[in-house]
Amino acid sequence: MANGFGSLYIGASGIKSNQNALNVVANNLSNINTSGYVRQRTIFSDADYNKFNRASVSDQWSGLGVAIGDVVHKRDQFLDMAYRKESGRREFYEAQYTASTEVETLFSEGVGAQFSDSLSGLREAFNEFAKTPDAEEVDNLVVQKSQLFVSRAKGVYAGMSDYQDNINQKISDDVDQINALGKQIYKLNIKISQTEAGGVEKAKDARDVRDLALDKLSKLANISYSEDPAGVVRVKLEGMDFVGADRVFELGMLTDKSTGFKTPYWPNLSNATKGDYVKVFNTALTDTNADQDIGELKAMLIARGDKRATYKDVIGTRPKGDDPYSYEYSNGDIYRYKEGYYYETDENGDVSTIHGLSKSLMMSEQSEFDLMMHEMMTGVNNYLSPIKSMGDLSDIEKSGDSEYTRIISQYLKSNDGNTITALDDEGKPHQFTIGNDTRVLDEDNAIYGSDKKLPPRELYSRRSLSRYSSFTVNYDMDADGNVTVKTDGSGQYSKKLYLYNEEDSSDTATMYTLGEIEVNHDLVENPQYIPHRHTNDDIAQDVSEKIYDVWEKNTYQLNAVDNTPTSFENFYTKMMDELNNKGNTYKTNSESIKTTADSIESSRQQVIGVNADEELSSMIKYQNAYNASSRYVNVITQMIDVLLNSMQ
């Protein structure tokens, strides 16, 4: 009788265990579309045994049925780590590719298409100017087409700047998301640790949510992590502590006052009072072998760059000596070039200062586009209003000296190294240190507009700075034409010298850059003031033809490592081809890495994913086992009933 009732317990254990197994299957099926959910599998084990007899060979035991040994919540940590690394790397290149396609769209569909039209229109206007520079309708055409050209060029540059702002907002959003994920992981650490502290229950759902948070975090930045025996996951982000056992080291944001660009930094490692900030990302390093090309946020920082780039950011245009990686600024400073960076080295050969564009897509396109505009505009200006250094003017052979060059020569000898003050068109004073490199109006080769006034007007002017500042030189001249400069203010004669206001790379207001350039207001009001006649009143056909040659000569280089100079018109095509090549490279890398990541994810899903067919198969199995246990209980019940009735 005892064995009979014991058999009932065995049957009941089968019913109970299979019912719980069915509950697990139902839970899996109900979460089949839940992000991050890890399937649970039931593991059965033997229930307790009772020893009912001792034999000479072995003890005799009676089993008490079946029990749930465990509900397995299994992940493959190696697949998780591989997937998170490759998905982060894919996001890195995908973000770069997205940026390149946005810029291509800007040029091809937006103001870029209009810019291409204005480019052709301006070339045609200068072609007509080369034929008949004195024709009033031609002068009007040059001014009108120049205005349209400058306006649309500014529109292209503004479009790129606007997209930089869009990237900047995305960077801010990503940092906010990283901090939110860090806080979420920290809170889940506490919940998991508390739940599992007794060693009885597993915090499966909380672990699923935490793992999903790690998946999301790995797409934004390069992370590493480890779990301690208490179930607490510690996370490092870009090699630095991010989620610890007792706190989250949130990312801070540095905001550039001039551009509004935001850069992530570590507040816990920085000293804000001293202006010493430790940045989260080293955008100079993108080596795949060192896992430096991982995470959307780093890619965004690289693509955006750290400022609005100008032509001055395309450092150097020619190699220095025989070293193919050595370039020089226009002022002669030497820098090394490697992988998109220009850098200085200290006495030990270590990198001390990094310059240049790096791999910034937006800064590269901005600077190259600005360079194209700068080279064309200054080229035209230098023909219309020519400049030359005092040293070059004073070196002219005596037999060919004009009165102007004699004045320059004598003034340079009297004032070499001195600082003088000259006034620009608006009466603002500017300081000049006189020397051989000081550039002045090349008056002997100047041409004039219909008003025949000096200095001849430039076509493209700086909004905040005129082309020249002027001052008066007093001098005497004998019968042989020898000049004596009088520094005390006396002198029989006087001459106004026009000093060229040089561009200063540290002050964009002095540069012929798209942010400052405009068509000369004097020429807009009176196009006939465009210089087109020599001093003898002859038509300056030779100069107007040279201006048109600005379009044709193959001297334009995209950047410091461009070894195939091109024409102005082809510059634009070449720039777009380079952009397209960059985009294709990013796309190829992204697609290749996506294939790898998808393969890893497929293997990962075989471990953690819920398969409806498998779950339905398990459901049928457990239902049949449940029914079998029920029938077993019925049989035992009937047997006991017969035995009880037979005893009456």
Buried (B, 14 or more C-beta within 10 A) or exposed (E): EEEEEBBBEBBBBBBBBBBBBBBBBEBBBEBEEBEBBBBBBBEBEEBEEEEEEEEEEEEEEBEBBBBBEEBBBEBBEEBBBBBBBBBBBBBBBBBBBBBBBBBBEBBEEEBBEBBBEBBEBBBEBBEBBBEBBBBEEBBBBBBBBBBBBBBBBBBBBBBBBEBBEEBBEBBBEBBEBBBBBBBBBBBBBBBBBEBBEEEEEBBBBBBBBBBBBBBBBBBBBBBBBEBEEEBBBBBBBBEEBBBBEEEBBBBBBEEEEEBEBBBBBBBEBBEEEEEEBEBBBEBBEBEEEEBBBBBBBBBBBBBBBBBBBBBBBBBBBEBBEEEEEBBBBEEEEBBBBEEBBBBEEEEEEEEEEBBBBBBBBBBBBBBBBBBBBBBBBBBBBBBBBBBBBBBBBBEBEEEEBEBBBBBBBBBBEBBBEEEBEBBBBEEEEBEBEBBEEBBBBBBBEBBBBBEEEBBBBBBBBBEBBBBBBBBEBBBEBEEEEEBEBBEEEEBEEEBBBBBBBBBEBEEBEBBBBBBBBBBBEBBBEBBBBBBBBBEEEEBBBEBBBBBBBBBEEEEBBBBBBBEEBBBBBBBBEBBBEBBEEBBEBBBEBBEEBBEBBBEBBEBBBEEBBBBEEBBEEBBEBBBEBBEBBBEBBEEBBEEBEEEEEEEE
